[in-house]
Amino acid sequence: MRNLLLLFTVLFISTSAVAQANPDNATNTISVQGKATVAVVPDAFSVTFMIEERGDTVSKLNQKVTQSTRSIIGFLRSMDVAERHIQTMQIQLNPWYETVQRERQQKGFVLTRTISVSHTELDQYDALIDGVLRSGANRIEQFEFVVQNEEALYLQALSEAMLDARTKAEKLLTPVNAKVGSLVSVSEQQNYAQPRARMMMADAEMSSALPGTQGISASVLVEFTIL
């Protein structure tokens, strides 16, 4: 009985686990949180470009944006970028205002379109960006290195998180001569931070930058019986 009271005291003050007993004391259980992170090097990159035209005639703006879009897609095909990896967004039209002598005046319209591209040839990211900007894009909205099989790696992290949970339970019960029993319940916790690898600055002599390592993490809450 003294050992059982010690067990509950240890688990109560632990930040990673809580031991609990049913009201009728028929079954004692322990709940622990398991965590795991799988380290991976990104195998692709994703970049989003913006095409923007300003003027007072919408039809002319649309012609320019359409022409730039076709030119960009043509260039991307020449870089062997698969069509499924090129996503063109809908055109957005907004008023164009400027402040003249403290007075806000409409000068015309702003027509924009975003194009998102992903590619697996990491050493081509600089040439691809330069080519798209020359083909009609005005600026880059976002750039990041990414992992293609992220879902499979997350499932791997989940499996390792389960092992981590059992290990924690065993470590907590060993000092009081108790053992981990059968599984009572398990729930997947909200996936915590998965930092993406951003483009690293290269030395002046280098022509490209390499992606850094990123972590894909998983967390589970598991309940076991106590033997």
Backbone hydrogen bonds, N-H to C=O, Kabsch-Sander energy under -0.5 kcal/mol:
donor,donor_aa,acceptor,acceptor_aa,energy
5,L,1,M,-2.1
6,L,2,R,-2.0
7,L,3,N,-2.3
8,F,4,L,-2.0
9,T,5,L,-1.9
10,V,6,L,-2.4
11,L,7,L,-2.3
12,F,8,F,-1.8
13,I,9,T,-1.6
14,S,10,V,-0.7
18,V,31,S,-2.6
20,Q,29,T,-2.4
22,N,27,T,-1.6
25,N,22,N,-2.3
29,T,20,Q,-2.7
30,I,224,F,-2.6
31,S,18,V,-2.9
32,V,222,V,-2.8
33,Q,16,S,-1.8
34,G,32,V,-0.5
34,G,220,V,-2.7
36,A,218,A,-1.9
38,V,216,I,-2.7
39,A,37,T,-0.6
40,V,214,Q,-2.5
43,D,146,V,-1.2
44,A,146,V,-1.5
45,F,119,H,-2.4
46,S,144,E,-3.2
47,V,117,V,-2.8
48,T,142,Q,-2.5
49,F,115,I,-3.1
50,M,139,R,-2.4
51,I,113,R,-3.0
53,E,111,L,-2.4
55,G,109,F,-1.9
58,V,56,D,-0.5
61,L,57,T,-1.9
62,N,58,V,-2.7
63,Q,59,S,-1.9
64,K,60,K,-2.0
65,V,61,L,-2.5
66,T,62,N,-2.7
67,Q,63,Q,-2.3
68,S,64,K,-2.5
69,T,65,V,-2.4
70,R,66,T,-2.3
71,S,67,Q,-2.2
72,I,68,S,-2.5
73,I,69,T,-2.5
74,G,70,R,-2.3
75,F,71,S,-2.0
76,L,72,I,-2.6
77,R,73,I,-2.3
78,S,74,G,-1.5
79,M,75,F,-1.0
79,M,76,L,-0.5
80,D,77,R,-1.8
81,V,76,L,-2.2
82,A,80,D,-0.6
85,H,82,A,-1.8
86,I,83,E,-1.8
87,Q,85,H,-0.5
87,Q,116,S,-2.9
88,T,86,I,-0.5
89,M,87,Q,-0.5
89,M,114,T,-2.9
92,Q,112,T,-2.7
94,N,110,V,-2.2
96,W,108,G,-2.6
97,Y,95,P,-0.6
98,E,105,Q,-2.8
100,V,98,E,-0.7
100,V,103,E,-3.3
101,Q,99,T,-0.5
103,E,100,V,-1.4
105,Q,98,E,-3.4
105,Q,103,E,-0.6
107,K,96,W,-3.2
107,K,105,Q,-0.6
108,G,96,W,-1.3
109,F,55,G,-3.7
110,V,94,N,-3.2
111,L,53,E,-2.8
112,T,92,Q,-2.5
112,T,110,V,-0.5
113,R,51,I,-2.0
115,I,49,F,-2.1
116,S,87,Q,-3.0
117,V,47,V,-2.8
118,S,85,H,-1.8
119,H,45,F,-2.1
122,L,120,T,-1.4
124,Q,121,E,-2.0
125,Y,122,L,-1.4
128,L,124,Q,-2.7
129,I,125,Y,-2.2
130,D,126,D,-2.3
131,G,127,A,-2.3
132,V,128,L,-2.3
133,L,129,I,-2.3
134,R,130,D,-2.0
135,S,131,G,-1.4
136,G,132,V,-0.5
136,G,133,L,-0.7
137,A,132,V,-1.9
138,N,50,M,-2.8
139,R,50,M,-1.4
141,E,48,T,-3.3
142,Q,48,T,-1.2
144,E,46,S,-2.3
145,F,197,A,-2.1
146,V,44,A,-2.8
150,E,147,V,-0.7
153,L,149,N,-1.7
154,Y,150,E,-2.1
155,L,151,E,-2.0
156,Q,152,A,-1.6
157,A,153,L,-2.1
158,L,154,Y,-2.2
159,S,155,L,-2.0
160,E,156,Q,-2.1
161,A,157,A,-2.0
162,M,158,L,-1.8
163,L,159,S,-1.6
164,D,160,E,-2.0
165,A,161,A,-2.1
166,R,162,M,-2.0
167,T,163,L,-2.3
168,K,164,D,-2.3
169,A,165,A,-2.2
170,E,166,R,-2.4
171,K,167,T,-2.3
172,L,168,K,-2.1
173,L,169,A,-1.8
174,T,170,E,-2.0
176,V,173,L,-1.2
177,N,174,T,-1.9
178,A,173,L,-2.1
181,G,225,T,-3.4
184,V,223,E,-3.4
185,S,223,E,-1.4
187,S,221,L,-2.2
189,Q,219,S,-3.0
198,R,196,R,-0.5
206,M,203,D,-1.4
214,Q,40,V,-2.6
216,I,38,V,-2.3
217,S,215,G,-0.6
218,A,36,A,-2.3
220,V,34,G,-2.5
221,L,187,S,-2.8
222,V,32,V,-3.0
222,V,220,V,-0.5
223,E,185,S,-2.9
224,F,30,I,-2.8
225,T,182,S,-2.3
226,I,28,N,-2.5
227,L,179,K,-2.9
